[in-house]
Amino acid sequence: MHRSVITAMCLPALHDPECEGRETLGPRYIGLDLHARYIHGCEWKPEVADGCKKQHFRSPNTPDGWAQLLPQLDRTCWVALEVTGSAFEVHDMLSSHVDRVLLANPVDLKRLGSGRHTDRVDAARLAKMLAVGTLPTVWVPPQPMREVRRLLYYRARLASNRRRAINQAKVVLRRAGHLLSRNTDVRGWLTPERLATLPASDRVILLSTCRQITALEAEIEGIEGEIARRWPTSPPSRFC
């Protein structure tokens, strides 16, 4: 039983008429290597001879590309992909078309790997590990939990930017001989009289950092309110 290889950016049907009744042989094992512009896939076929076990294909990672690919998948398919920025969204999209979707832990894959990374190798590896039951998987959180986690991550980035602005202000003041303690609010300390003693360029920088601190604190407060609205109690530790 042989299927022609799907060529790059060309997507003839994965379904082969010669394989009618194939579901009696077990699932179809497919690994997807996701990239920003394209998807490289491999179907691992354990039931055929060694030389024909792998069938590679490639599709644009665009709405049109997915619209061509999804109808060629069915409830006999098991799909594996590595966790990336869009992996959860792809998981949701595939789940209504295939039997199951498993997300691979990238840390464990790296630990278990040989260090060789190509699209073909990565996709085939995912499909083969899925077929033999050795794929290291991660838990897929429900959508509401993912949204809170994204908000928590964004809040952490805002807080990091706020600390960076504060440190920038303290560097300028240190250059002028003013050593502020860790907990000193730069905006409260920076009176007009003290500001006037600094060089003009430093005054511009300090006023700019103070505006950034104020704006970032307002954004952090707004994000915290959104988190509290979506999760009234303290988010569980697994959210973070």
DATAGI-V308143 format. One record per pair of residues at least 24 apart in sequence whose C-alpha atoms are under 7 Angstrom apart, sorted by the first residue. I is the first residue (numbers start at 1). J is the second residue. Records with the same first field share a line. If there is no record, write none. Layout:
I = J  J
This chain:
1 = 48
5 = 55  56  57
6 = 56  57
7 = 57  58
8 = 57  58
9 = 58  59  60
10 = 58  59
11 = 59
13 = 72
14 = 72
15 = 72
23 = 76
27 = 76  77  78
28 = 76  77  78
29 = 77  78  79  127  130  131
30 = 78  79  80  127
31 = 79  80  81  123  124  126  127
32 = 80  81  123
33 = 81  119  122  123
36 = 61
37 = 61
40 = 119  123
41 = 123
42 = 123  124  127
43 = 127
44 = 124  127  128
54 = 124
70 = 97
73 = 97  98
74 = 98
75 = 99
80 = 104  126  127  130
81 = 126
82 = 106
102 = 137
103 = 137  138
104 = 135  136  137  138
105 = 136  137  138
108 = 136
145 = 239
148 = 227
149 = 239  240
151 = 223  227
152 = 240
155 = 220  223
158 = 216  220
162 = 213  216
165 = 209  212  213
166 = 209  213
169 = 206  209
172 = 202
